[in-house]
Amino acid sequence: MDDSRHRMGWNARGFTLIEIMVVIVILGILAGLIVPRIMGRPEEAKRTKARMQIESLETAIKLFKLDNGFYPTTEQGLQSLVEQPETGRIPKRYKKGGYLEKGTVPKDPWGNDFVYISPGTRGDYEVISYGADGTAGGEGTDKDINSWEIE
């Protein structure tokens, strides 16, 4: 019995302080390399999220048209994707529950409303996020994200 305890004793001791310190140093080095890269890209991540939201809104707008034969008007806006419009041309085959999964029109990543125009100047409709500044135009992070520019 003493012999089995002796053999088990070496394997059951766990990690030494030096092993734990080596792991902590390695994690620190990795964090030092990775965190600055991630932290430098929050605006890029927001712009990517806005593009994805616009694509999702476009899908819902197209489903609305498929069911009803027309796109929502500018006056009806994106709200027509979550509740049946009561102004303008009233859709006769409006999908129960609306066309957006969560039942609400999302805000863009900067907390602003998306702009919806129908008919648009570049197609049947336009969906726009005005970027970080929330106003039309701009450069860099303030640059608008337009549905007609998304591939």
C-alpha positions in Angstrom: 0.0 0.0 0.0 2.8 2.4 0.8 4.3 1.5 -2.6 1.1 2.5 -4.5 0.9 5.8 -2.5 4.5 6.6 -3.4 3.8 6.0 -7.1 0.6 8.0 -7.0 2.2 10.8 -4.9 4.2 12.2 -7.8 1.2 12.3 -10.2 -1.2 13.7 -7.7 0.9 16.7 -6.6 -0.5 19.1 -9.2 1.2 22.1 -10.8 4.3 23.7 -9.3 4.5 27.5 -8.8 7.0 27.8 -11.7 4.6 26.0 -14.1 1.7 28.3 -13.1 4.0 31.4 -13.5 5.0 30.2 -17.0 1.4 29.8 -18.0 0.6 33.3 -16.6 3.5 34.9 -18.6 2.4 33.2 -21.8 -1.2 34.4 -21.3 0.1 37.9 -20.6 2.2 37.9 -23.8 -0.8 36.7 -25.9 -3.1 39.3 -24.3 -0.5 42.0 -25.1 -0.5 41.0 -28.7 -4.2 40.3 -29.3 -6.0 43.0 -27.2 -4.5 46.0 -29.0 -5.6 44.6 -32.3 -9.2 44.0 -31.1 -9.4 47.3 -29.3 -8.4 49.3 -32.4 -11.3 48.0 -34.4 -14.6 48.9 -32.6 -15.6 51.3 -35.4 -14.9 48.8 -38.1 -17.0 46.2 -36.2 -19.8 48.8 -35.9 -19.7 49.5 -39.7 -19.8 45.7 -40.4 -22.8 45.3 -38.1 -24.6 48.2 -39.8 -24.0 46.5 -43.2 -25.4 43.2 -41.8 -28.4 45.0 -40.4 -29.1 46.8 -43.7 -29.0 43.4 -45.5 -31.4 42.0 -43.0 -33.8 45.0 -43.4 -33.5 44.5 -47.2 -34.5 40.9 -46.9 -37.6 41.9 -44.9 -38.5 44.7 -47.4 -38.3 42.2 -50.2 -40.5 39.7 -48.3 -43.0 42.5 -47.7 -43.1 43.2 -51.5 -43.3 39.5 -52.3 -46.4 39.2 -50.1 -48.1 42.5 -51.0 -46.9 43.4 -54.5 -45.3 46.7 -53.5 -42.6 48.2 -51.3 -43.5 50.2 -48.2 -43.5 53.9 -48.9 -41.2 56.4 -47.3 -44.2 57.6 -45.1 -44.9 54.0 -44.0 -41.2 53.5 -43.3 -39.4 50.6 -41.7 -42.1 50.4 -39.0 -44.2 48.8 -41.7 -42.0 45.7 -41.3 -43.2 45.1 -37.7 -46.8 46.4 -37.9 -49.3 46.7 -40.7 -49.4 50.2 -42.1 -52.6 52.2 -41.6 -51.7 55.0 -44.0 -51.0 55.1 -47.8 -51.5 51.9 -49.7 -52.7 49.2 -47.2 -51.3 45.8 -47.8 -53.9 43.1 -48.1 -51.7 40.1 -47.4 -49.6 41.4 -44.6 -47.7 38.6 -42.8 -49.0 38.0 -39.2 -46.3 39.0 -36.8 -44.5 41.2 -39.4 -41.3 40.7 -41.3 -38.6 41.3 -38.7 -37.8 38.4 -36.4 -37.6 40.3 -33.1 -40.7 42.4 -33.8 -38.8 45.7 -33.6 -37.0 47.9 -36.1 -33.3 47.9 -35.0 -31.3 51.0 -34.4 -27.9 51.2 -36.2 -24.8 50.4 -34.1 -24.5 54.1 -33.0 -28.1 54.2 -31.7 -29.6 56.1 -34.6 -32.6 55.2 -36.7 -32.0 53.8 -40.2 -33.2 56.0 -43.0 -35.7 54.4 -45.4 -36.6 56.0 -48.7 -39.0 54.5 -51.3 -39.0 55.1 -54.1 -35.2 55.7 -54.0 -33.0 57.7 -56.3 -30.8 54.6 -56.9 -33.5 51.9 -57.0 -36.9 50.9 -55.7 -35.8 51.8 -52.1 -32.8 52.9 -50.1 -31.8 52.0 -46.6 -29.1 54.2 -45.0 -27.1 54.5 -41.8 -25.6 57.9 -41.4 -22.6 56.4 -39.5 -21.1 57.6 -36.2 -22.1 61.2 -36.5 -25.7 60.5 -37.3 -25.9 63.1 -40.1 -25.8 62.7 -43.9 -22.4 62.6 -45.6 -19.1 62.4 -43.8 -15.7 60.7 -44.0 -14.1 57.9 -42.2 -16.2 56.6 -39.3 -18.8 59.3 -40.1 -19.3 58.0 -43.7 -22.8 56.9 -44.6 -23.5 53.2 -45.1 -25.9 52.9 -48.1 -27.8 49.8 -49.2 -26.9 50.3 -52.8 -23.2 50.1 -52.0 -23.4 46.8 -50.1 -22.4 43.8 -52.1 
